Amino acid sequence: MNTPSEDSNWLYTISPKKSVINLNFKEIWYYRDLLLLFVKRDVITLYKQTILGPLWYFIQPLFTSVIFTLVFNNIADIKTGNGVPSFLFNLAGITAWNYFSACLNGTSDTFKQNQGIFGKVYFPRVIMPMSTVLSNLIKFGIQFLVFICFYIYFVFFTDVAFNTFPTVGIIWLPLVVFIMAFLGLGFGMMISSMTTKYRDLTFLVGFGVQLLMYGSAVMYPLSLIQDKVSQGKLPDWVGAFIEYNPMTTIIELFRHITLGVGTFSVSKLVYATLVSIMVFLLGLIVFNKTEKTFIDTV
């Protein structure tokens, strides 16, 4: 049997990327139709063959906000500050948190869920987690619209008095979305790469994300934790973990620009931005390295 010599001129050569930090925008742009196809698939098939369908986009944050309001504000008597309705306070936190958690959960099992198609056809593998982030952006847009509707209702159609109107701080909203997307994508790619060898992480992700929500100031203001630490009711390390959690900064900023409450500083925003970029780059390194050999271990 004749074998091609080393000097043969091949028309195309498909090989693993040589650089671990290689997003390859040119190649992703070439496969943009495939990226949009995966986004469309994720949106359409998510609630396919369900009775309520896309209504789940509305039901989940609303029911969660009601439960949080009853438990944390009515029973635990946690104050929102500035007279902001507790339901609206919780809905703001949940809207922001849902996008991050959806990106993280959706990308954390990329290799395992797509092992069939990955083993048969070539395309930039990073397109899969990117499509998850983009499809969840549509879900975030819908839930943000729900938040705006309730905001208008509380401001103009109820007797609740709270002095809150959006300010020029709303210009930070795209950066908020950017940070949440990069954090979710980075952590998701890292976890997805590790689950090719350690399947236990699949069970840990859902549980861990739920626990992380309680450490991200979703259902309480950061000022409450700072007061508890200063009074000696909470250990310093707990306060530091919550305060320097990038998602705490994002949720506080989201509430600040929409409701006028929450602790916000430019230094913390810069910190959260840098952390999100570092997490994304680290996730990309691990993802690109795993991409070369995952088919042997998945």
C-alpha positions, 0 to 999 in steps of 0.5 A: 500500500502506497503511503503519501510521502512527507513532501506531499502537498495537501490541499487542507490540513486539519490539526489541533490549534497550536496556541492554547489562547486562540479564539480565532475570530476569523474562523468563528466569523466564517462559521457564523451561520452555524453559530446562529443555527445553534442559537436558534436550536437552543431557543426553540428546543428548550421548551419544545413539547412543554405545555406552557412553552416560552411562558417558563421564561416569565414564570421562573423569575416571578415565582422565585421573586414571590418566594424570596419576598415571603421568606427573606423580606416578610419573615426574615424582615430584610429591608431593601432600602429607599422604600423599594418594593421587596418584590421588585428588589428581588426580581432585579437580583434574580434577573441578573443572576439567572443570566449568569447561572444559565450561561454557567450551567449551559456551558459546563457540559459542552463536551459531554453533551456534544460528543457525538457531533464533535467526533464526526465533523469539524468546526470551532468547538468554542462555537458551542459554549458561545451559542449557549451564551447568546441564546441565554442573552435572548432569555435575559432580554425577555426577563429584563422586559418583565422587570421593566413592566413591573417597574412601571407598574409599581411606579405609576399604578401603585401607592408605593412611594419610592424615589427611584428613576433610572439615571445615566448609570444605565450606560453601565448595563452592557458592561454588566451583561458582558461581565456576566457572560464572560464569567459564566462562559469562562467557568463553564468552559473550565468545568466542561473540560474537567468533566471529561475526566471527572464526571462527579463535577456534573452533579456538583455544578447545579448544587454549587451554583445554588449555594453560590447564589446565597453568597452573591447578594441576590436576595439581600443588600450588601450593606446588610452583610457589612453591618453584620460583620461590623457587629461581629455577627458574621466572620470577616472571611464570610463578609470578604467572600461576599463583598469580593464575589464579582457577581455581588458587584454585578447584582449590586450595580444592576440594582443601583442603575435600575432601582437606585439602591445598592453599593457601587464603586468604580474600583469594584466594577474594574475589579469585576471586569478584570476578574471576568476577563481572567476567568474567560482567558483561563477557561479558554486555555483549558478548553483549547487544551482539552479540545485536542484529546477529549474524544479519548476520555469523554 
